[in-house]
Amino acid sequence: MKIMTTKRSRTDQGTYRKIRKDTKIGTIEKKYNIDLDTRSDMKLGNYLEKKGYPSLSSMLRDA
């Protein structure tokens, strides 16, 4: 089993807080220290749709 460390904060119920789909890719790249090889001003929702990911967490698993 692969354990992924993340910097995402959790709610009082223990679930991850939602990342808004209008978050800029540049912010995601800085926060998770990854290079997604795309424009930094692209919105997260557009990137996920373009690449076929249902969520940020699924994208991070492949990154």
VEXKE-185577 format. One record per residue (C-alpha): residue number from 1; residue in one letter; chain; x, y, z. Coordinates in nm, 3 decimals, always signed. Layout:
% VEXKE-185577
+-------+-------+--------+---------+---------+---------+
! bator ! lumza ! kedren !       X !       Y !       Z !
+-------+-------+--------+---------+---------+---------+
!   NUM !     a !      A !       X !       Y !       Z !
...
+-------+-------+--------+---------+---------+---------+
***
This chain:
% VEXKE-185577
+-------+-------+--------+---------+---------+---------+
! bator ! lumza ! kedren !       X !       Y !       Z !
+-------+-------+--------+---------+---------+---------+
!     1 !     m !      A !  +0.000 !  +0.000 !  +0.000 !
!     2 !     k !      A !  +0.139 !  +0.337 !  -0.104 !
!     3 !     i !      A !  +0.105 !  +0.613 !  +0.156 !
!     4 !     m !      A !  +0.090 !  +0.959 !  +0.008 !
!     5 !     t !      A !  +0.191 !  +1.257 !  +0.216 !
!     6 !     t !      A !  +0.005 !  +1.574 !  +0.141 !
!     7 !     k !      A !  -0.011 !  +1.929 !  +0.261 !
!     8 !     r !      A !  -0.388 !  +1.957 !  +0.219 !
!     9 !     s !      A !  -0.576 !  +2.051 !  +0.530 !
!    10 !     r !      A !  -0.864 !  +1.851 !  +0.671 !
!    11 !     t !      A !  -1.208 !  +1.951 !  +0.796 !
!    12 !     d !      A !  -1.331 !  +1.879 !  +1.149 !
!    13 !     q !      A !  -1.476 !  +1.551 !  +1.017 !
!    14 !     g !      A !  -1.134 !  +1.442 !  +0.891 !
!    15 !     t !      A !  -1.204 !  +1.475 !  +0.518 !
!    16 !     y !      A !  -0.988 !  +1.687 !  +0.289 !
!    17 !     r !      A !  -1.102 !  +2.039 !  +0.217 !
!    18 !     k !      A !  -1.219 !  +2.093 !  -0.139 !
!    19 !     i !      A !  -0.983 !  +2.268 !  -0.377 !
!    20 !     r !      A !  -1.174 !  +2.512 !  -0.595 !
!    21 !     k !      A !  -1.177 !  +2.444 !  -0.968 !
!    22 !     d !      A !  -1.079 !  +2.805 !  -1.040 !
!    23 !     t !      A !  -0.747 !  +2.767 !  -0.856 !
!    24 !     k !      A !  -0.454 !  +2.847 !  -1.084 !
!    25 !     i !      A !  -0.219 !  +2.567 !  -1.188 !
!    26 !     g !      A !  +0.076 !  +2.778 !  -1.071 !
!    27 !     t !      A !  -0.062 !  +2.765 !  -0.717 !
!    28 !     i !      A !  -0.101 !  +2.387 !  -0.734 !
!    29 !     e !      A !  +0.254 !  +2.347 !  -0.870 !
!    30 !     k !      A !  +0.400 !  +2.555 !  -0.585 !
!    31 !     k !      A !  +0.192 !  +2.390 !  -0.314 !
!    32 !     y !      A !  +0.272 !  +2.031 !  -0.416 !
!    33 !     n !      A !  +0.621 !  +2.102 !  -0.560 !
!    34 !     i !      A !  +0.539 !  +1.949 !  -0.900 !
!    35 !     d !      A !  +0.570 !  +2.061 !  -1.262 !
!    36 !     l !      A !  +0.256 !  +1.998 !  -1.467 !
!    37 !     d !      A !  +0.416 !  +2.129 !  -1.788 !
!    38 !     t !      A !  +0.138 !  +2.374 !  -1.869 !
!    39 !     r !      A !  +0.065 !  +2.745 !  -1.833 !
!    40 !     s !      A !  +0.064 !  +2.859 !  -1.472 !
!    41 !     d !      A !  -0.244 !  +3.078 !  -1.526 !
!    42 !     m !      A !  -0.460 !  +2.786 !  -1.643 !
!    43 !     k !      A !  -0.748 !  +2.698 !  -1.408 !
!    44 !     l !      A !  -0.741 !  +2.366 !  -1.226 !
!    45 !     g !      A !  -1.086 !  +2.266 !  -1.354 !
!    46 !     n !      A !  -0.982 !  +2.316 !  -1.715 !
!    47 !     y !      A !  -0.660 !  +2.121 !  -1.664 !
!    48 !     l !      A !  -0.836 !  +1.827 !  -1.500 !
!    49 !     e !      A !  -1.096 !  +1.816 !  -1.777 !
!    50 !     k !      A !  -0.830 !  +1.839 !  -2.051 !
!    51 !     k !      A !  -0.625 !  +1.555 !  -1.899 !
!    52 !     g !      A !  -0.928 !  +1.341 !  -1.808 !
!    53 !     y !      A !  -0.889 !  +1.343 !  -1.429 !
!    54 !     p !      A !  -1.202 !  +1.338 !  -1.212 !
!    55 !     s !      A !  -1.029 !  +1.512 !  -0.919 !
!    56 !     l !      A !  -0.710 !  +1.674 !  -0.794 !
!    57 !     s !      A !  -0.627 !  +1.375 !  -0.575 !
!    58 !     s !      A !  -0.641 !  +1.136 !  -0.871 !
!    59 !     m !      A !  -0.412 !  +1.366 !  -1.067 !
!    60 !     l !      A !  -0.165 !  +1.387 !  -0.776 !
!    61 !     r !      A !  -0.148 !  +1.007 !  -0.756 !
!    62 !     d !      A !  -0.021 !  +1.000 !  -1.116 !
!    63 !     a !      A !  +0.212 !  +1.300 !  -1.079 !
+-------+-------+--------+---------+---------+---------+
***
